Amino acid sequence: AGDVVAALLAIVLKLGFFDVEPVDAECHAVRRSQFAAVLFLHLNPFTLFGMCGSGAGIPLLLDAAGRFGESAETRFAQQVVCTASFVTWASLTATKLLHKPISSPPIHRAKTIIQGVGAAACFAPLVV
């Protein structure tokens, strides 16, 4: 089960990073305002930190599941993966909000809301 979840997370991250609509130069956050440009640049370390945390936590979860089966509970690894996933998706959501919408502002807002709810849902495994 852990392998499936790890593969699913990798696929969703790939969709979040690479399967996005291209941003025109005039719609990019760097061109909107100086504040948006600075915030855009400062979000990159958070995205990187989140990806690194996911990359460090997933092997811990897989190792525990491999040794102890489905009943394995590694609270630290769960917290690392959930927090890192939240940081990654929250920073990607903030980055998306910084760009001007290319076509339809309501669709752009809906996508960012869905992405933000998904970021918050990263903490669901810790509650259960």
Secondary structure, 3 states (H helix, E strand, C coil): CHHHHHHHHHHHHHHHHHCCCCCCHHHCHHHHCHHHHHHHHHHHHHHHHHHHHHHHHHHHHHHHHHHHHHHCCCHHHHHHHHHHHHHHHHHHHHHHHHCCCCCCHHHHHHHHHHHHHHHHHCCHHHHC
